[in-house]
Amino acid sequence: MRLIDTHVHLNFDSFQPDLDEVAQNWREAGIVRLVHSCVEPAEFEAIQSIADRFPEVSFAVGLHPLDVEEKWQTDTAQVILALAQSDSRVVAIGETGLDFFKAKNQEQQQEAFWAQLEIAHQLNLPVIIHCRDAAAPMAGLVKRFWAEQGQVQGVMHCWSGTPEETQQFLDLGFYISFSGIVTFKNAVSVQESAKLVPSDRLLVETDCPFLAPVPKRGERRNQPAYVRFVAEQLAHLRGISPSDLAAQTTENACNLFGLSLPEADGSLPTESFYSG
Ligand code: NI
């Protein structure tokens, strides 16, 4: 079984003491690729060094909606664009999006999200979208962008929306990525959403170090190896085998992010993997 964890934050403090061991765990669990998210451009160098150490890591660059208030400046879009063009291992723009839970800067968040959609469009890269308490304005903004500038590929990451919201974003062409939330007993509506996503639009992620899935929920820190528990829960909900679920989601992640898989002998990726 080969899996791709499409959303990790390995640069966070909690991983620094034992990242080699964490990597050994994900390799033993069959995680063959990881997409490292980015909450602000200042993280870029640290993320690059992680990808230097672990060649199966590709990454994104962007500004998280919760960091917009403090960090969105007149030149931020330029900085993100330049960083995205500076390294062929960049496979997405993000994470970006809207987080209206307690937000007082809704206008500004929409401006920053729009600008990052423009970068993704210009570079023909997908966007990694964070959306909290903002499904309707998000869908409206995306529709307006499609009409004015054209479509951008993307993923609704760490998805926790209702079936209706899920359908709305599927209709806009997005992939839907589920995290450990889908393993929580009380996440009934998310589990319903997980059943309706077409098999060619489904992704899995940990969003580690956050949101450890059942049965690891008691651990303070989530890690990429645990994406298999997300995959197993999705397989269970959809009535298919975990290996079929893994094959589908891995193929989808390759399609969305332009990743290639390592040879079956497990050899590590070489520079040429990133050229596509
Ligand atoms: Ni994230």
Boltz pocket constraint, residues with backbone or C-beta under 6 A from the ligand:
constraints:
  - pocket:
      binder: B
      contacts: [[A, 7], [A, 8], [A, 9], [A, 37], [A, 95], [A, 207]]
      max_distance: 6.0
